[in-house]
Amino acid sequence: MSFTEAEHYCRQHGNSNLFHVDNALENSFLKDRLRPYKDAYWWVGLTDEDIEGVWKWYDTDEMPSFTDFMPGDSGDHTNEDCAAFAPGADYRWVDAVCSAQLFVLCEARGNECGATIVG
């Protein structure tokens, strides 16, 4: 499904969003899980739709603290405004056309429950 369809799908199923990759350890964990799907591209929740080459999380409009784009593939492609894990690049990230039909990777962010520890 397209990037916006994927984001909508995540919100409708489990009140989640397209995946945020926060650091190298989390990125490595995801790549290990995606490798068995040899030819599958997966959306990452980043877009540079507003300003070419300035990547932000789609749901929060915040800039990422970590990225794993292939060298030379993090912008400057006019119609490629959405990020994806790419199988041919050992699941490094590429910028893709947002209307491309890719796989969905949703993430539900935990909220603090307000519990108190007694003891």
C-alpha positions in Angstrom: 0.0 0.0 0.0 1.1 3.6 -0.4 2.8 5.6 2.4 -0.4 7.5 3.4 -2.5 4.3 3.1 0.0 2.5 5.3 0.0 5.3 7.9 -3.9 5.2 7.9 -3.8 1.4 8.2 -1.5 1.6 11.3 -3.8 4.2 13.0 -6.9 2.0 12.3 -5.2 -1.1 13.6 -3.9 -0.8 17.1 -3.8 3.0 17.3 -0.2 2.9 16.0 1.9 4.7 13.4 4.5 3.7 10.7 7.7 2.6 12.5 10.1 5.2 14.0 13.7 3.9 14.1 15.2 5.7 17.1 18.8 4.3 17.1 21.3 1.8 15.5 20.3 -1.0 17.9 16.7 -0.8 17.0 17.5 -0.5 13.3 19.7 -3.7 13.5 16.9 -5.5 15.3 14.4 -4.6 12.5 16.8 -5.5 9.7 17.4 -8.9 11.2 13.6 -9.5 11.2 13.1 -8.2 7.7 15.9 -10.1 6.0 13.8 -13.3 5.5 11.4 -11.3 3.3 14.0 -11.1 0.5 12.3 -8.9 -2.0 10.0 -6.8 0.2 10.3 -3.1 0.7 8.9 -1.7 4.0 7.8 1.8 4.8 9.6 3.8 7.5 7.6 6.6 9.0 9.8 9.4 7.6 9.0 11.9 4.8 10.7 14.9 3.3 7.5 16.0 1.5 7.6 19.5 3.0 11.3 20.4 2.3 13.3 18.2 0.0 16.2 16.5 1.9 14.8 17.5 5.4 13.4 14.3 6.8 10.7 14.4 9.5 8.5 11.8 11.2 5.2 11.9 9.5 3.1 11.6 12.7 5.0 14.1 14.9 6.8 16.4 12.4 10.0 15.9 14.4 13.4 15.4 12.8 14.9 11.9 13.4 17.8 11.4 15.8 19.0 8.4 13.7 18.8 7.5 10.0 20.3 4.7 7.9 20.0 5.9 4.3 22.1 4.4 1.6 24.9 6.8 0.7 23.5 9.4 -1.8 19.9 8.3 -1.3 18.5 10.6 1.4 17.1 13.3 -0.8 17.5 15.3 -4.0 15.1 13.0 -5.8 12.2 15.4 -6.5 9.3 12.8 -6.4 10.8 10.4 -3.8 9.6 11.8 -0.5 9.0 8.8 1.7 11.6 6.5 3.3 11.6 2.7 3.1 13.8 -0.3 4.1 15.3 -1.7 0.8 16.1 -5.4 0.5 18.8 -4.9 -2.2 20.7 -2.7 0.1 20.7 -5.0 3.1 17.7 -3.1 4.4 19.3 0.2 4.5 16.9 3.1 3.8 16.1 4.6 0.5 13.8 7.4 -0.5 10.8 6.2 -2.5 7.8 7.5 -4.3 5.1 7.8 -1.7 2.5 6.2 -4.0 4.6 3.0 -4.3 3.0 -0.2 -3.1 5.2 -1.3 -0.2 4.7 -3.4 3.0 3.6 -1.9 6.3 5.5 -1.9 9.5 3.5 -0.4 12.4 4.6 0.6 15.8 2.5 1.2 18.9 4.1 3.7 21.2 3.7 3.0 24.9 2.1 5.6 27.2 2.9 5.9 30.8 0.1 4.3 32.8 0.6 6.4 36.0 1.1 3.3 38.2 2.7 3.8 41.6 5.2 1.4 43.0 4.6 0.7 46.7 7.1 -1.0 49.0 
